[in-house]
Amino acid sequence: MKYRRTFVAVNLPEKAKKTIIEATGEWRNWPVRWTFERDIHLTLEFLGDTAIDEIALIGQKISEVAARTEPFNLIFDRFVFGPKDFTEKENPRMIWLEGPENENLVQLQNNLTATLGTGGEKRRKYRPHITIGRIKPGTDFKIFPRSLDIKIVISFVVKSMEFMESELTQDGRKYTILLSAPFGI
C-alpha cells in the first residue's frame, strides 16, 4: 500500500509571510533551519502517513467541516521558543510565532479532529503556533537571547483550510496542497 504524509493547515496570506520573514531577518545567522517563506503555515491537524486510497474520503470530510465554518480573524503577536514544555535540562527545539487564544480556531480544530476521528483521550491540548525555525541539534542554547523580543502583529481573516502533503526531498520539506476547502460554502 502506498502512503502520503499529510496534514491539515491554514496557509497564511503572502503579506503575513513576508512580515514574518522581515521581522526575523536579524536572526537568520543563528544555527536554525528556517522555514521557507512559501511554507509558512498553521497546522490544524497532523495526520501522518495516509493511505492513498483514503485521501479522497479525508478530503471530503475536511470540506464538510469547512462548509460549516464561518471565516474568522486570527492574530499572532509574539515569538517564543518551543515547545512550551521544555525543561531546564532540555533546551527548546523550535522558534514559534504565537498569538492570543482564539475560540474560533480551537472550535475549528475540535470539529476537524471529531470529524476525522483523530482525537483521543491521551491527546495533548492543541497549541496553535507557527513554526518559524527548528534549532539545529547539538546547538548550545546559551547563544540565544533569553526571550525573543521583536514587536510583531500579524492579523488576517481565515477563509479556508488546506489538506496538505509533506514530502521530504534533498532540499528539505516540500508542501503540496491536495485540497483547498473554503469556509461557509
N, C-alpha and C positions, 0 to 999 in steps of 0.2 A: 504494500500500500504506500502511496506517495503522500507526503505531507508538505504543508507550508507553515512557516512560523508567523502567527497572526496576532493582531491586537486591534482594539477599537480606540480611536483618538479624536480629539478636536485639533484640527490644524489651525495654527494662528494666521491672522492676516499678514501679508508681506510687510506692511508698515511696522507691525509689532515685532516681527522677527528682526528687522533692521535696527529698531530701537534697542533690542536686547544685545545684538552684536556690537553696536556702538558703545553701549554702556559698559560692556566687559572688555573693551579694547585694551585697557592698560593691564589686564590680567593675562593677555594672550601669550606671554612668555613663561607662564607658570607650567610646571610639569603635569599638564592636564590634557586629556583627549577631548577637545572641544566638539560639541555638537555642531554640525554644519548648519548654516542658516536655513537651507532648504528643508532640513529635517526637524526643525524645532516644532514640537507638538506637546499636547497634554494627553497622557494616556488615561483612558477611562477604564479599560479592562484589557489585561494581557491574557490572551488565550493560549499561547504557546503553539506546539506542534498540532496542526489541524489537518485532518484527513481531507484531501482534495474533494472527495465526494460529499463532504459536509459543508463546504464553503457556500453553496447556493442557499441552503436552509439557514445557515447562520446569517447570511446577508439579508434574507427575508425577515428574520427576527429583529435584526438591527433596524431595518426600515420600519417595522411595526412600532418599535419604541420611538423612533424619530417622529413618526406621524402623530404620536400622542404628546409630543414635547413642543412647547412654545419657545421661541427664541428668548434668550436672556443675556444680561450683561455679566461680564466676568472681569475681575480686576486682579492683577498681580503687582505687588509693590515692594518686595524685598528679596534680596539674595541671601541664601543660607547654605551652610554645609549640611549635607545629608548622608545617609538617612538620619532622622532625628533621634533614633535610639542608640547612637554610638556612645561608647563609654570613654572614660579617661584612658583606659588600657587599649581601646580600639579607636583608631583615627577614622574620621569621616571618609567616605569614598567618592562623594559627588559634590557638585555645586548645583543648587536648585534655585529656581525662582518660585516664590510662594505669594499667596495673597490672603485676604480675609476670607473667613468661612463663607461659603455660598450655598444657601439652601437649595437653589435650583440645580446646581451642579451635583450636590450629594443625592438629590432625588433622581436625577438622570442616571447617575451611576448605579443607584439601588435598583431602578427599573430595568436597567440593562442587565445586571447580574441576575435578577429574578427571572427575566425572560429567557436569558441564555442558559440558566441553570448553573452558573459558575460560582455562586455564593456558597458559603459553607459555614458551619459553626466555628471552625478554627481559623477562619479568615481574619486577617488583620483589618483594622479600621482603614478606610480609604483616606489617603493623604494626598490631596491634589497638589501637584508640583510639576514644574517643567524642568527636566534635566538639561542643564546648560553644558556640563562637562563632567568627565569621570577622572578623578585623580589617579595618576599612574601608580601601579603597585610599587611598594618599596620607597615611596616618597616620604621624606622626613617632614612631618606636618608642621614642624616649627618654622618653616619658611613662609607659611601663610599668615596673614593677619588674623587676629582673634575673631574679628567679625568682618562681614562684607558690607561696609557702609557706603553704598552707592545709592543715591536717590533715583528712584525709577517708579513710574506709574504706567502700566500697560493696561488699557481698558478697551474692550471690544465686545460686540454682540455675537454670541454663539448662535449660528443659524443652521448648523449641520454637524454631523459626526461622520467619521470615515472608518471603514473597515480596511485595515492596512496589512500588508505583508512586509516582513522584515527579512532581508536576505543578507547573509554575511559574505562580503566579497573581499578581494585583496586590498581594496581601498577603504575598507570599513563597512559599516551597515548601509544598505540601500533600502529605502522605503518606497513601496508602490501602493497606490490607492486601488483597492479591489472594488470598492463601492463607496459612493458618497451618498449619505442619507440626509436630505434636507428636513428640517423640523416643520411640524404643523401642516403636513401635506397628506 
